[in-house]
Amino acid sequence: MAFSGPAPEIINGRLAMLGFVAALAAELKTDTSVVKQLSQEPTLISLTFVLFIAASLVPIVAGKKDSLGPFNETAELINGRAAMIGFASLLIAEVVKGSPLF
């Protein structure tokens, strides 16, 4: 599969949404930065991301495009892009601040 078409942006958006929410929730609960979270549990985080990639590829390869009310492809792309910006902003804020954001 080439790096064109819907798969790369959909998969990256889903991973960004997962990563942003998980990192922010873990940071609020444990007061640990994103980099420290990744260094403490790289295997589980990597396995979760691989499972999300596989789950995202199956319907794309099968050619299925399902939507349910407001949960459609356009909304997913917009939310994925926002999550990418949010995750990058979280990393930048932690680097500038030198500690967890919250």
C-alpha positions, 0 to 999 in steps of 0.5 A, a space after each residue: 500500500 502506497 502512502 497515498 489515499 485515505 489510509 495514511 491520514 486516517 491511521 495517523 489521525 486515529 493514532 494521534 487521537 489515541 495518543 493525545 487522550 491517553 497521554 493527557 489522561 495519564 499526565 493528569 493522573 500521574 503527573 508524568 510527562 509524555 516522554 517519561 510515560 513512553 520510556 516507562 511503558 514502551 511495549 504496551 504503548 507500541 502494541 496498542 498502536 499496532 492493534 489500532 493500525 491493523 484495525 484501521 487497515 481492515 475496513 480500508 482494504 475491504 473497501 467499507 465506508 460506514 458512517 453513523 450520524 455525526 461519526 463520518 469520514 470528514 469529522 474523523 479527519 478533522 478530529 485527527 488533525 486537531 489531535 495531531 496539533 494537540 499532541 505536538 502542542 503538548 510535547 512542545 509545551 512540556 519541552 519549553 516548561 521542562 516538566 509535565 504540563 499539568 
